Structure formats: C-alpha cells, structure tokens
Amino acid sequence: MQRDDADDRDEQAGEVAAGVCDSGGDAARCGAGEGVSVRCAADECATGGEIHSTGHFGPWQQEEPRDTALDGDYTFTNADLGTIKGISGTLASAGKFGGTLGEIGVTGTTDTPDFALDVSDHPVDLKTEFDATVDGTSGDTKLNHVHATLLHTALDVTGW
C-alpha cells in the first residue's frame, strides 16, 4: 500500500513516533537467516526532529536479538532543543552507524547554529563531531568522544 505525507502526519499524534520503513518487500528474509536493506523515515517525539536512515538489518538472531547486525547512514534534522529543559536551538546531525542491536557504534556531526541556554538570550553556533555507543534495546548511550566548538572555544568530552 502506498502511503502519503498526510497519512504519516495523522498517525504521529501522541507520544509515539510514527515512521515508515521499506525493505523492498524482503522483510521476511530477515527471519530466514538473511539480512535486508532498509530505508526508514520517522519523526522523533521528544524534539519533533525528522530521522532518515538507509542501511542493512539482520539476519535476525532469534536466540539473542541483541546480536542482530545492523549498519547504515542517517540524517536527523529540525530537532527542537527547546523541548529539553535549560537549552534551545535547532539541531541537525548526520553520520554512520554499525554493529549489533545491543552495541551500535555511531559516528557523526551535529550543527546547532542557534544554540542557547535559557538563562541567556544569546544564541551561538555549536558544532560537534562525535563517536558514541548506543544500546539499541534500552537507548542507553555512551559518548566515547565528543569534540565540540562553541564560538572560538573547543571542548573535548566523554561520558554517559
């Protein structure tokens, strides 16, 4: 069935992100010991950002789903950081991911040209390059390394 943008918007109400993923009709192969190529588009609920991803998923590991392989590229655009207490700005990010569902390595960049703290009405350009590890089953994220540039200040950070 072909979907259009109006169908997507109607289903995105509430707290749950709606999205469309396309495996080219090969999704059944994923459980049959084969991986599939996947294209996805979704809205992220917390910030209203738009996620687009292309890559590979599988084959599905029935005994230990966390061991299911995945890899690909993503873009994350129009994320409203004002939904996070204490900050504001519109973030865009692009990068690559790969590994297993339980341990996804992610590398990428972010750009927030209007980043601001709520205590200041002085937006500045914030850019980052990052390397992170994400547990796709829980959402836990470890920042292995982040290099951030804020005005003329460079920061290098790590953490959970």
N, C-alpha and C positions, 0 to 999 in steps of 0.2 A: 504494500500500500504506500503510495506517495504521500508525504507529509508536507505541509507548508508552514511558513513562519507563524501564521495565526493559530494553527493547531498547537505549535510549540508554546506560544505565549499563554494560551488558555490552560495548559497543563502545568505551568510553572507557578501557579498561585500557591501560597502557603510556605511551609518551611523546607520542603523537599525540592532539591534541584531536579529539573526535568532536562532530559537530553536525548539526543538521537545518536545511536551508534550503528554503523553499517559495516558488516563483514563480507559484503558482496555475496551473501547467500551461503557462506561457508561456515557459519557458526556451529553447525552440527559436527563438523570435522574436529573442533576443539576438544570435544569429549571422546573422540575416536582416536586419540593418540597423535593428532596433528595440531599444529598451531594455525592461526588465521591472521590475515591482515585486517586491521580495523581502522576506521575513521570515526571520530566522535566529535560532537559539539554539545556543549551543556552550559547552563547558567549556574554560577556558584552562588549559593544562597546568602552567605554572610556578607558579601560585598557587592553582589549584583554583577560581578565580572563575567566575562564570556570566555570559555575554555574551548579550544580547538586542538585536537590531537590526531596524529596518524601514527601507526606502528603495527606491532605484532603482539599477539597474546596466545599463550599456550605452547605445547599441549597442556590441558588441564591435568593437574596432579590430584587425583581422587583421594589418595591416602593422606596427602599432606598439601592442601591447597596453597599454603604459604610458599611452596616450592615451585609454583607455576611461573614460568618465564614470561617476561614482557619487555618491550623496548619501543622507543619511538621518539617523536618530536612533539612539542606543544607550544601554543601561544596562550597567554592569559591577558585579556585586555579589559579596559574600562572598569577596573576594580576600585570601588569607592572606599578608601580607607577611613572615611568619616564614620563608618559603622563600627569602628574599633575605638574604644574609649581613649581619649587623650591625643589622637592624631587625626590628620585629614590629608587628602590628596587623591589623585587618580593614578593608580599603578598599572603598568604594563610589564609583562615578562615573556621571555621566550627561552627555550632550552631543549635539552635532550634528557631522556630517562632510560634506564635499563636495569635488569637484574631479575629478581623474583618478587612475587607479590609481597612477601614478608620483609624484603630488604631491597628497596628500589633506590638506586643511585640516581641523583638528579643534579645536572649542572645547567647553569643558565645565567641570565642577566635580568635586572629589573631597571625600570626608569620611572621615576615619580617626579615630574617636573614642577609640581606644586605642593610638595610635601610640607606639612606644618604641624607644630604642636598646638594643642588647643589653648595653651597659656600664652601663645604668641600669634599675632596676626601677620606673620612674615614668612610667606611660602618661599621655599628654596628648592633647587633641583637636587634630588637624591638619586644616585645611580649605584647599582651593586653588581658584582659578579659573585656567584655562589656555587658551592658544592655541598649537597645535603644528602642525607639518607632518610628515606621515608618507609615506615611500616604501613603498607597498603591495607592491612587488616585492621589497624587501630587508628591510623592517622598520626601516630607519634612521629615527630620529625627531629632529627639531629642536624644542626648546622655544623658541618665539618670545617668549613671555612667560608667566611664572607668578607669580601673586600668592598667597602663602601666609600663613596666620595660624596661629601656634603659640602657644597661651596668649594673651598680650597683645602678642606681637611680630609685626609684619608684615614680610614679606620679598618682594622683587621680584627675580626671577632670569630668566636666559635661558641657552641652551646646547644642546649636543648630548647 
